[in-house]
Amino acid sequence: MVDISDEYMQARLTKVRTYSLLQLKIGPNYQPRDVRSAEQSKIVREHGRRNMQLQAEGKMALVGPVHDAGALVGIGIFTVPEAEARVLMDADPAVQAGILVCEYATLYGFPGDGLPA
């Protein structure tokens, strides 16, 4: 493992900021992908398009589906305050259709962190 000095750690910790962690869970109208109706497939596709729009606008840093995690089917990390994230997700077509429900938590992270290519 790489050695992390106290000075490096302290300097990095001064850069921590809060993000809004979105947990997307199975809603009352959820249908698994392999048996999903054409109508629900269209709604889920528009949900994905909207997520890409939120990323392009810089409001969502990370988003994606989760597999084999029970009721948890997706996560997202918002760069906006939780209140704004809630408003944005309340307008999401899959949430409005009862396909997905949202839960939120505060995530502490380092600006610029990301997934490796």
N, CA, C and O atoms as CSV, one atom per row, in Angstrom:
chain,resi,resn,atom,element,x,y,z
A,1,MET,N,N,0.836,-1.183,0.000
A,1,MET,CA,C,0.000,0.000,0.000
A,1,MET,C,C,0.880,1.244,0.000
A,1,MET,O,O,2.000,1.236,0.512
A,2,VAL,N,N,0.357,2.294,-0.575
A,2,VAL,CA,C,1.041,3.582,-0.599
A,2,VAL,C,C,1.003,4.188,0.801
A,2,VAL,O,O,-0.020,4.124,1.481
A,3,ASP,N,N,2.111,4.770,1.225
A,3,ASP,CA,C,2.178,5.420,2.527
A,3,ASP,C,C,1.525,6.797,2.422
A,3,ASP,O,O,1.862,7.577,1.531
A,4,ILE,N,N,0.602,7.096,3.319
A,4,ILE,CA,C,-0.077,8.389,3.355
A,4,ILE,C,C,0.370,9.107,4.622
A,4,ILE,O,O,0.125,8.635,5.732
A,5,SER,N,N,1.024,10.243,4.450
A,5,SER,CA,C,1.518,11.001,5.603
A,5,SER,C,C,0.368,11.747,6.277
A,5,SER,O,O,-0.687,11.961,5.680
A,6,ASP,N,N,0.592,12.134,7.524
A,6,ASP,CA,C,-0.398,12.933,8.245
A,6,ASP,C,C,-0.645,14.254,7.527
A,6,ASP,O,O,-1.781,14.724,7.468
A,7,GLU,N,N,0.410,14.857,6.981
A,7,GLU,CA,C,0.284,16.135,6.291
A,7,GLU,C,C,-0.575,15.995,5.030
A,7,GLU,O,O,-1.442,16.827,4.764
A,8,TYR,N,N,-0.325,14.944,4.267
A,8,TYR,CA,C,-1.105,14.707,3.049
A,8,TYR,C,C,-2.574,14.485,3.411
A,8,TYR,O,O,-3.478,15.038,2.784
A,9,MET,N,N,-2.782,13.667,4.432
A,9,MET,CA,C,-4.143,13.359,4.850
A,9,MET,C,C,-4.871,14.620,5.304
A,9,MET,O,O,-6.019,14.844,4.920
A,10,GLN,N,N,-4.215,15.444,6.118
A,10,GLN,CA,C,-4.841,16.670,6.613
A,10,GLN,C,C,-5.144,17.626,5.466
A,10,GLN,O,O,-6.212,18.238,5.436
A,11,ALA,N,N,-4.220,17.758,4.530
A,11,ALA,CA,C,-4.444,18.643,3.381
A,11,ALA,C,C,-5.632,18.157,2.557
A,11,ALA,O,O,-6.451,18.956,2.104
A,12,ARG,N,N,-5.719,16.870,2.370
A,12,ARG,CA,C,-6.822,16.320,1.569
A,12,ARG,C,C,-8.151,16.484,2.292
A,12,ARG,O,O,-9.163,16.796,1.665
A,13,LEU,N,N,-8.157,16.279,3.592
A,13,LEU,CA,C,-9.396,16.390,4.357
A,13,LEU,C,C,-9.974,17.800,4.332
A,13,LEU,O,O,-11.183,17.972,4.491
A,14,THR,N,N,-9.131,18.811,4.134
A,14,THR,CA,C,-9.642,20.184,4.062
A,14,THR,C,C,-10.464,20.415,2.790
A,14,THR,O,O,-11.172,21.416,2.687
A,15,LYS,N,N,-10.377,19.510,1.838
A,15,LYS,CA,C,-11.091,19.656,0.570
A,15,LYS,C,C,-12.411,18.877,0.525
A,15,LYS,O,O,-13.138,18.960,-0.465
A,16,VAL,N,N,-12.723,18.133,1.569
A,16,VAL,CA,C,-13.949,17.332,1.598
A,16,VAL,C,C,-15.165,18.238,1.443
A,16,VAL,O,O,-15.228,19.328,2.011
A,17,ARG,N,N,-16.135,17.756,0.654
A,17,ARG,CA,C,-17.409,18.466,0.544
A,17,ARG,C,C,-18.541,17.455,0.605
A,17,ARG,O,O,-18.321,16.249,0.496
A,18,THR,N,N,-19.736,17.955,0.778
A,18,THR,CA,C,-20.891,17.062,0.860
A,18,THR,C,C,-21.548,16.909,-0.507
A,18,THR,O,O,-21.583,17.833,-1.320
A,19,TYR,N,N,-22.059,15.721,-0.720
A,19,TYR,CA,C,-22.830,15.385,-1.916
A,19,TYR,C,C,-24.108,14.704,-1.446
A,19,TYR,O,O,-24.202,14.260,-0.301
A,20,SER,N,N,-25.076,14.625,-2.325
A,20,SER,CA,C,-26.321,13.924,-2.011
A,20,SER,C,C,-26.289,12.555,-2.671
A,20,SER,O,O,-26.246,12.451,-3.897
A,21,LEU,N,N,-26.311,11.516,-1.865
A,21,LEU,CA,C,-26.313,10.149,-2.372
A,21,LEU,C,C,-27.753,9.714,-2.598
A,21,LEU,O,O,-28.571,9.725,-1.678
A,22,LEU,N,N,-28.048,9.334,-3.824
A,22,LEU,CA,C,-29.370,8.851,-4.205
A,22,LEU,C,C,-29.341,7.332,-4.265
A,22,LEU,O,O,-28.466,6.741,-4.898
A,23,GLN,N,N,-30.291,6.715,-3.609
A,23,GLN,CA,C,-30.470,5.268,-3.713
A,23,GLN,C,C,-31.827,5.033,-4.367
A,23,GLN,O,O,-32.866,5.392,-3.814
A,24,LEU,N,N,-31.804,4.427,-5.549
A,24,LEU,CA,C,-33.045,4.109,-6.252
A,24,LEU,C,C,-33.444,2.685,-5.898
A,24,LEU,O,O,-32.665,1.744,-6.052
A,25,LYS,N,N,-34.663,2.551,-5.425
A,25,LYS,CA,C,-35.149,1.238,-5.000
A,25,LYS,C,C,-36.407,0.872,-5.783
A,25,LYS,O,O,-37.058,1.723,-6.390
A,26,ILE,N,N,-36.720,-0.397,-5.748
A,26,ILE,CA,C,-37.890,-0.917,-6.448
A,26,ILE,C,C,-39.148,-0.241,-5.914
A,26,ILE,O,O,-39.403,-0.232,-4.710
A,27,GLY,N,N,-39.931,0.327,-6.837
A,27,GLY,CA,C,-41.197,0.947,-6.475
A,27,GLY,C,C,-42.352,-0.034,-6.611
A,27,GLY,O,O,-42.152,-1.164,-7.057
A,28,PRO,N,N,-43.558,0.384,-6.233
A,28,PRO,CA,C,-44.714,-0.521,-6.266
A,28,PRO,C,C,-45.087,-0.997,-7.669
A,28,PRO,O,O,-45.730,-2.037,-7.812
A,29,ASN,N,N,-44.696,-0.254,-8.704
A,29,ASN,CA,C,-45.034,-0.631,-10.080
A,29,ASN,C,C,-43.850,-1.197,-10.857
A,29,ASN,O,O,-43.925,-1.342,-12.078
A,30,TYR,N,N,-42.770,-1.516,-10.170
A,30,TYR,CA,C,-41.551,-2.010,-10.822
A,30,TYR,C,C,-41.782,-3.362,-11.487
A,30,TYR,O,O,-42.414,-4.254,-10.920
A,31,GLN,N,N,-41.255,-3.493,-12.699
A,31,GLN,CA,C,-41.246,-4.775,-13.409
A,31,GLN,C,C,-39.794,-5.102,-13.750
A,31,GLN,O,O,-39.089,-4.242,-14.278
A,32,PRO,N,N,-39.326,-6.318,-13.465
A,32,PRO,CA,C,-37.951,-6.686,-13.832
A,32,PRO,C,C,-37.727,-6.528,-15.334
A,32,PRO,O,O,-38.651,-6.670,-16.136
A,33,ARG,N,N,-36.506,-6.237,-15.688
A,33,ARG,CA,C,-36.150,-5.943,-17.076
A,33,ARG,C,C,-36.599,-7.036,-18.052
A,33,ARG,O,O,-37.087,-6.730,-19.140
A,34,ASP,N,N,-36.439,-8.296,-17.674
A,34,ASP,CA,C,-36.749,-9.390,-18.607
A,34,ASP,C,C,-38.243,-9.597,-18.843
A,34,ASP,O,O,-38.621,-10.308,-19.774
A,35,VAL,N,N,-39.098,-8.992,-18.022
A,35,VAL,CA,C,-40.550,-9.099,-18.227
A,35,VAL,C,C,-41.223,-7.727,-18.287
A,35,VAL,O,O,-42.443,-7.624,-18.160
A,36,ARG,N,N,-40.439,-6.695,-18.478
A,36,ARG,CA,C,-40.939,-5.320,-18.474
A,36,ARG,C,C,-41.810,-5.060,-19.703
A,36,ARG,O,O,-41.472,-5.462,-20.816
A,37,SER,N,N,-42.923,-4.389,-19.485
A,37,SER,CA,C,-43.806,-4.028,-20.595
A,37,SER,C,C,-43.127,-2.985,-21.475
A,37,SER,O,O,-42.185,-2.316,-21.049
A,38,ALA,N,N,-43.616,-2.854,-22.704
A,38,ALA,CA,C,-43.068,-1.858,-23.633
A,38,ALA,C,C,-43.241,-0.454,-23.065
A,38,ALA,O,O,-42.353,0.387,-23.198
A,39,GLU,N,N,-44.381,-0.204,-22.435
A,39,GLU,CA,C,-44.639,1.116,-21.851
A,39,GLU,C,C,-43.642,1.419,-20.733
A,39,GLU,O,O,-43.085,2.515,-20.670
A,40,GLN,N,N,-43.420,0.444,-19.853
A,40,GLN,CA,C,-42.481,0.662,-18.756
A,40,GLN,C,C,-41.051,0.773,-19.278
A,40,GLN,O,O,-40.259,1.547,-18.741
A,41,SER,N,N,-40.713,0.018,-20.306
A,41,SER,CA,C,-39.379,0.121,-20.915
A,41,SER,C,C,-39.135,1.527,-21.440
A,41,SER,O,O,-38.037,2.064,-21.300
A,42,LYS,N,N,-40.155,2.122,-22.041
A,42,LYS,CA,C,-40.035,3.494,-22.559
A,42,LYS,C,C,-39.808,4.481,-21.411
A,42,LYS,O,O,-38.977,5.383,-21.516
A,43,ILE,N,N,-40.542,4.308,-20.333
A,43,ILE,CA,C,-40.391,5.196,-19.177
A,43,ILE,C,C,-38.986,5.066,-18.591
A,43,ILE,O,O,-38.351,6.071,-18.270
A,44,VAL,N,N,-38.506,3.849,-18.452
A,44,VAL,CA,C,-37.169,3.625,-17.891
A,44,VAL,C,C,-36.103,4.210,-18.815
A,44,VAL,O,O,-35.103,4.751,-18.343
A,45,ARG,N,N,-36.310,4.104,-20.118
A,45,ARG,CA,C,-35.367,4.705,-21.072
A,45,ARG,C,C,-35.324,6.226,-20.900
A,45,ARG,O,O,-34.248,6.824,-20.928
A,46,GLU,N,N,-36.482,6.846,-20.723
A,46,GLU,CA,C,-36.527,8.300,-20.518
A,46,GLU,C,C,-35.906,8.683,-19.177
A,46,GLU,O,O,-35.308,9.752,-19.050
A,47,HIS,N,N,-36.045,7.825,-18.195
A,47,HIS,CA,C,-35.364,8.022,-16.904
A,47,HIS,C,C,-33.848,8.066,-17.135
A,47,HIS,O,O,-33.158,8.930,-16.595
A,48,GLY,N,N,-33.341,7.134,-17.937
A,48,GLY,CA,C,-31.911,7.114,-18.257
A,48,GLY,C,C,-31.472,8.353,-19.016
A,48,GLY,O,O,-30.404,8.906,-18.750
A,49,ARG,N,N,-32.298,8.791,-19.966
A,49,ARG,CA,C,-31.974,10.011,-20.725
A,49,ARG,C,C,-31.899,11.215,-19.785
A,49,ARG,O,O,-31.009,12.058,-19.899
A,50,ARG,N,N,-32.847,11.274,-18.864
A,50,ARG,CA,C,-32.878,12.382,-17.907
A,50,ARG,C,C,-31.643,12.369,-17.012
A,50,ARG,O,O,-31.084,13.421,-16.705
A,51,ASN,N,N,-31.220,11.183,-16.595
A,51,ASN,CA,C,-29.994,11.083,-15.805
A,51,ASN,C,C,-28.805,11.624,-16.585
A,51,ASN,O,O,-27.961,12.327,-16.029
A,52,MET,N,N,-28.735,11.299,-17.873
A,52,MET,CA,C,-27.646,11.816,-18.709
A,52,MET,C,C,-27.718,13.332,-18.820
A,52,MET,O,O,-26.684,14.000,-18.844
A,53,GLN,N,N,-28.929,13.883,-18.887
A,53,GLN,CA,C,-29.088,15.340,-18.920
A,53,GLN,C,C,-28.585,15.964,-17.620
A,53,GLN,O,O,-27.888,16.978,-17.641
A,54,LEU,N,N,-28.938,15.357,-16.498
A,54,LEU,CA,C,-28.485,15.875,-15.202
A,54,LEU,C,C,-26.964,15.825,-15.095
A,54,LEU,O,O,-26.352,16.730,-14.529
A,55,GLN,N,N,-26.356,14.778,-15.632
A,55,GLN,CA,C,-24.892,14.703,-15.653
A,55,GLN,C,C,-24.318,15.798,-16.543
A,55,GLN,O,O,-23.358,16.468,-16.163
A,56,ALA,N,N,-24.899,15.982,-17.722
A,56,ALA,CA,C,-24.404,16.995,-18.659
A,56,ALA,C,C,-24.515,18.397,-18.071
A,56,ALA,O,O,-23.706,19.269,-18.387
A,57,GLU,N,N,-25.508,18.615,-17.221
A,57,GLU,CA,C,-25.692,19.910,-16.561
A,57,GLU,C,C,-24.824,20.059,-15.317
A,57,GLU,O,O,-24.807,21.126,-14.703
A,58,GLY,N,N,-24.102,19.007,-14.938
A,58,GLY,CA,C,-23.236,19.067,-13.767
A,58,GLY,C,C,-23.960,18.887,-12.446
A,58,GLY,O,O,-23.377,19.123,-11.388
A,59,LYS,N,N,-25.219,18.475,-12.487
A,59,LYS,CA,C,-25.989,18.299,-11.257
A,59,LYS,C,C,-25.828,16.909,-10.657
A,59,LYS,O,O,-26.084,16.703,-9.471
A,60,MET,N,N,-25.403,15.957,-11.484
A,60,MET,CA,C,-25.214,14.586,-11.029
A,60,MET,C,C,-23.834,14.126,-11.478
A,60,MET,O,O,-23.534,14.124,-12.672
A,61,ALA,N,N,-23.001,13.740,-10.528
A,61,ALA,CA,C,-21.624,13.353,-10.857
A,61,ALA,C,C,-21.520,11.902,-11.301
A,61,ALA,O,O,-20.682,11.564,-12.138
A,62,LEU,N,N,-22.352,11.058,-10.753
A,62,LEU,CA,C,-22.270,9.620,-11.008
A,62,LEU,C,C,-23.666,9.039,-10.921
A,62,LEU,O,O,-24.453,9.413,-10.051
A,63,VAL,N,N,-23.968,8.123,-11.828
A,63,VAL,CA,C,-25.266,7.451,-11.792
A,63,VAL,C,C,-25.135,6.111,-12.496
A,63,VAL,O,O,-24.354,5.964,-13.437
A,64,GLY,N,N,-25.900,5.145,-12.034
A,64,GLY,CA,C,-25.887,3.865,-12.724
A,64,GLY,C,C,-26.740,2.826,-12.034
A,64,GLY,O,O,-27.072,2.950,-10.855
A,65,PRO,N,N,-27.089,1.795,-12.792
A,65,PRO,CA,C,-27.866,0.700,-12.216
A,65,PRO,C,C,-27.008,-0.171,-11.308
A,65,PRO,O,O,-25.785,-0.223,-11.438
A,66,VAL,N,N,-27.675,-0.846,-10.396
A,66,VAL,CA,C,-27.032,-1.778,-9.476
A,66,VAL,C,C,-27.724,-3.128,-9.663
A,66,VAL,O,O,-28.953,-3.198,-9.703
A,67,HIS,N,N,-26.950,-4.178,-9.774
A,67,HIS,CA,C,-27.516,-5.519,-9.948
A,67,HIS,C,C,-27.226,-6.382,-8.728
A,67,HIS,O,O,-26.235,-6.176,-8.026
A,68,ASP,N,N,-28.087,-7.332,-8.490
A,68,ASP,CA,C,-27.914,-8.317,-7.418
A,68,ASP,C,C,-27.798,-7.675,-6.041
A,68,ASP,O,O,-26.998,-8.108,-5.211
A,69,ALA,N,N,-28.607,-6.634,-5.803
A,69,ALA,CA,C,-28.563,-5.946,-4.513
A,69,ALA,C,C,-29.958,-5.828,-3.901
A,69,ALA,O,O,-30.260,-4.853,-3.213
A,70,GLY,N,N,-30.798,-6.817,-4.152
A,70,GLY,CA,C,-32.142,-6.795,-3.581
A,70,GLY,C,C,-32.972,-5.659,-4.143
A,70,GLY,O,O,-33.081,-5.499,-5.359
A,71,ALA,N,N,-33.555,-4.874,-3.255
A,71,ALA,CA,C,-34.430,-3.779,-3.673
A,71,ALA,C,C,-33.671,-2.589,-4.250
A,71,ALA,O,O,-34.267,-1.737,-4.909
A,72,LEU,N,N,-32.369,-2.521,-4.011
A,72,LEU,CA,C,-31.556,-1.427,-4.542
A,72,LEU,C,C,-31.256,-1.705,-6.011
A,72,LEU,O,O,-30.619,-2.704,-6.345
A,73,VAL,N,N,-31.724,-0.807,-6.891
A,73,VAL,CA,C,-31.534,-1.023,-8.329
A,73,VAL,C,C,-30.719,0.074,-9.004
A,73,VAL,O,O,-30.409,-0.031,-10.191
A,74,GLY,N,N,-30.366,1.131,-8.260
A,74,GLY,CA,C,-29.551,2.182,-8.855
A,74,GLY,C,C,-29.031,3.137,-7.803
A,74,GLY,O,O,-29.581,3.244,-6.707
A,75,ILE,N,N,-27.950,3.834,-8.159
A,75,ILE,CA,C,-27.404,4.877,-7.285
A,75,ILE,C,C,-27.060,6.097,-8.119
A,75,ILE,O,O,-26.870,6.012,-9.332
A,76,GLY,N,N,-26.985,7.213,-7.453
A,76,GLY,CA,C,-26.534,8.443,-8.078
A,76,GLY,C,C,-25.879,9.309,-7.024
A,76,GLY,O,O,-26.190,9.211,-5.837
A,77,ILE,N,N,-24.977,10.150,-7.465
A,77,ILE,CA,C,-24.365,11.129,-6.567
A,77,ILE,C,C,-24.632,12.499,-7.159
A,77,ILE,O,O,-24.129,12.843,-8.229
A,78,PHE,N,N,-25.432,13.276,-6.443
A,78,PHE,CA,C,-25.764,14.630,-6.864
A,78,PHE,C,C,-24.738,15.615,-6.323
A,78,PHE,O,O,-24.228,15.454,-5.215
A,79,THR,N,N,-24.443,16.630,-7.115
A,79,THR,CA,C,-23.551,17.709,-6.697
A,79,THR,C,C,-24.338,18.874,-6.109
A,79,THR,O,O,-23.752,19.845,-5.629
A,80,VAL,N,N,-25.651,18.777,-6.144
A,80,VAL,CA,C,-26.527,19.832,-5.635
A,80,VAL,C,C,-27.029,19.435,-4.247
A,80,VAL,O,O,-26.963,18.263,-3.879
A,81,PRO,N,N,-27.533,20.403,-3.474
A,81,PRO,CA,C,-28.069,20.072,-2.153
A,81,PRO,C,C,-29.216,19.058,-2.245
A,81,PRO,O,O,-29.890,18.951,-3.269
A,82,GLU,N,N,-29.416,18.329,-1.167
A,82,GLU,CA,C,-30.444,17.288,-1.156
A,82,GLU,C,C,-31.821,17.830,-1.520
A,82,GLU,O,O,-32.571,17.164,-2.233
A,83,ALA,N,N,-32.169,19.018,-1.047
A,83,ALA,CA,C,-33.492,19.574,-1.364
A,83,ALA,C,C,-33.678,19.714,-2.874
A,83,ALA,O,O,-34.750,19.413,-3.399
A,84,GLU,N,N,-32.645,20.167,-3.569
A,84,GLU,CA,C,-32.728,20.288,-5.027
A,84,GLU,C,C,-32.749,18.915,-5.688
A,84,GLU,O,O,-33.471,18.710,-6.664
A,85,ALA,N,N,-31.970,17.981,-5.169
A,85,ALA,CA,C,-31.973,16.617,-5.710
A,85,ALA,C,C,-33.368,16.007,-5.588
A,85,ALA,O,O,-33.830,15.319,-6.498
A,86,ARG,N,N,-34.026,16.256,-4.478
A,86,ARG,CA,C,-35.383,15.731,-4.282
A,86,ARG,C,C,-36.351,16.309,-5.314
A,86,ARG,O,O,-37.166,15.580,-5.879
A,87,VAL,N,N,-36.264,17.597,-5.554
A,87,VAL,CA,C,-37.132,18.233,-6.555
A,87,VAL,C,C,-36.868,17.634,-7.933
A,87,VAL,O,O,-37.799,17.323,-8.676
A,88,LEU,N,N,-35.586,17.476,-8.265
A,88,LEU,CA,C,-35.228,16.899,-9.565
A,88,LEU,C,C,-35.761,15.479,-9.709
A,88,LEU,O,O,-36.311,15.127,-10.752
A,89,MET,N,N,-35.606,14.667,-8.680
A,89,MET,CA,C,-36.046,13.277,-8.774
A,89,MET,C,C,-37.564,13.139,-8.682
A,89,MET,O,O,-38.128,12.184,-9.217
A,90,ASP,N,N,-38.227,14.068,-8.019
A,90,ASP,CA,C,-39.693,14.032,-7.991
A,90,ASP,C,C,-40.267,14.206,-9.395
A,90,ASP,O,O,-41.385,13.768,-9.666
A,91,ALA,N,N,-39.506,14.844,-10.291
A,91,ALA,CA,C,-39.936,15.052,-11.676
A,91,ALA,C,C,-39.483,13.928,-12.608
A,91,ALA,O,O,-39.785,13.962,-13.800
A,92,ASP,N,N,-38.772,12.948,-12.091
A,92,ASP,CA,C,-38.271,11.840,-12.904
A,92,ASP,C,C,-39.443,10.960,-13.345
A,92,ASP,O,O,-40.301,10.624,-12.529
A,93,PRO,N,N,-39.488,10.585,-14.629
A,93,PRO,CA,C,-40.630,9.795,-15.104
A,93,PRO,C,C,-40.779,8.430,-14.431
A,93,PRO,O,O,-41.905,7.984,-14.211
A,94,ALA,N,N,-39.691,7.764,-14.103
A,94,ALA,CA,C,-39.788,6.452,-13.455
A,94,ALA,C,C,-40.245,6.581,-12.004
A,94,ALA,O,O,-40.920,5.693,-11.484
A,95,VAL,N,N,-39.884,7.670,-11.359
A,95,VAL,CA,C,-40.345,7.927,-9.991
A,95,VAL,C,C,-41.830,8.279,-10.027
A,95,VAL,O,O,-42.615,7.766,-9.230
A,96,GLN,N,N,-42.208,9.154,-10.951
A,96,GLN,CA,C,-43.618,9.537,-11.069
A,96,GLN,C,C,-44.511,8.342,-11.384
A,96,GLN,O,O,-45.661,8.297,-10.948
A,97,ALA,N,N,-43.992,7.373,-12.140
A,97,ALA,CA,C,-44.768,6.189,-12.517
A,97,ALA,C,C,-44.770,5.117,-11.427
A,97,ALA,O,O,-45.413,4.080,-11.591
A,98,GLY,N,N,-44.064,5.347,-10.320
A,98,GLY,CA,C,-44.018,4.368,-9.245
A,98,GLY,C,C,-43.135,3.170,-9.546
A,98,GLY,O,O,-43.208,2.149,-8.863
A,99,ILE,N,N,-42.300,3.297,-10.569
A,99,ILE,CA,C,-41.367,2.222,-10.916
A,99,ILE,C,C,-40.201,2.218,-9.939
A,99,ILE,O,O,-39.716,1.164,-9.528
A,100,LEU,N,N,-39.761,3.412,-9.578
A,100,LEU,CA,C,-38.638,3.584,-8.656
A,100,LEU,C,C,-39.050,4.485,-7.507
A,100,LEU,O,O,-39.896,5.364,-7.672
A,101,VAL,N,N,-38.461,4.269,-6.355
A,101,VAL,CA,C,-38.594,5.183,-5.221
A,101,VAL,C,C,-37.190,5.609,-4.799
A,101,VAL,O,O,-36.217,4.883,-5.003
A,102,CYS,N,N,-37.108,6.773,-4.222
A,102,CYS,CA,C,-35.807,7.363,-3.885
A,102,CYS,C,C,-35.589,7.410,-2.379
A,102,CYS,O,O,-36.508,7.670,-1.602
A,103,GLU,N,N,-34.359,7.155,-1.997
A,103,GLU,CA,C,-33.892,7.407,-0.637
A,103,GLU,C,C,-32.614,8.221,-0.759
A,103,GLU,O,O,-31.868,8.073,-1.728
A,104,TYR,N,N,-32.362,9.078,0.218
A,104,TYR,CA,C,-31.227,9.993,0.159
A,104,TYR,C,C,-30.366,9.876,1.410
A,104,TYR,O,O,-30.846,9.533,2.490
A,105,ALA,N,N,-29.102,10.167,1.237
A,105,ALA,CA,C,-28.159,10.228,2.349
A,105,ALA,C,C,-27.092,11.255,1.992
A,105,ALA,O,O,-26.908,11.597,0.824
A,106,THR,N,N,-26.403,11.736,2.999
A,106,THR,CA,C,-25.289,12.651,2.763
A,106,THR,C,C,-24.024,11.834,2.570
A,106,THR,O,O,-23.730,10.925,3.345
A,107,LEU,N,N,-23.286,12.169,1.534
A,107,LEU,CA,C,-22.017,11.506,1.225
A,107,LEU,C,C,-20.917,12.554,1.314
A,107,LEU,O,O,-21.055,13.645,0.760
A,108,TYR,N,N,-19.842,12.240,1.995
A,108,TYR,CA,C,-18.684,13.118,2.058
A,108,TYR,C,C,-17.644,12.592,1.080
A,108,TYR,O,O,-17.292,11.413,1.107
A,109,GLY,N,N,-17.159,13.474,0.220
A,109,GLY,CA,C,-16.198,13.041,-0.785
A,109,GLY,C,C,-15.238,14.146,-1.164
A,109,GLY,O,O,-15.314,15.270,-0.667
A,110,PHE,N,N,-14.335,13.793,-2.058
A,110,PHE,CA,C,-13.303,14.710,-2.513
A,110,PHE,C,C,-13.621,15.157,-3.933
A,110,PHE,O,O,-13.748,14.315,-4.822
A,111,PRO,N,N,-13.752,16.467,-4.171
A,111,PRO,CA,C,-13.998,16.940,-5.530
A,111,PRO,C,C,-12.929,16.412,-6.486
A,111,PRO,O,O,-11.738,16.402,-6.174
A,112,GLY,N,N,-13.386,15.978,-7.650
A,112,GLY,CA,C,-12.462,15.465,-8.654
A,112,GLY,C,C,-12.299,13.963,-8.635
A,112,GLY,O,O,-11.771,13.387,-9.586
A,113,ASP,N,N,-12.746,13.308,-7.557
A,113,ASP,CA,C,-12.697,11.846,-7.542
A,113,ASP,C,C,-13.601,11.316,-8.645
A,113,ASP,O,O,-14.588,11.959,-9.006
A,114,GLY,N,N,-13.277,10.178,-9.167
A,114,GLY,CA,C,-14.108,9.598,-10.211
A,114,GLY,C,C,-13.755,8.149,-10.441
A,114,GLY,O,O,-12.851,7.597,-9.813
A,115,LEU,N,N,-14.483,7.552,-11.346
A,115,LEU,CA,C,-14.236,6.162,-11.704
A,115,LEU,C,C,-13.092,6.087,-12.700
A,115,LEU,O,O,-12.988,6.949,-13.574
A,116,PRO,N,N,-12.240,5.093,-12.596
A,116,PRO,CA,C,-11.162,4.946,-13.578
A,116,PRO,C,C,-11.738,4.564,-14.938
A,116,PRO,O,O,-12.779,3.913,-15.030
A,117,ALA,N,N,-11.042,4.980,-15.981
A,117,ALA,CA,C,-11.501,4.674,-17.344
A,117,ALA,C,C,-11.362,3.206,-17.635
A,117,ALA,O,O,-11.698,2.759,-18.732
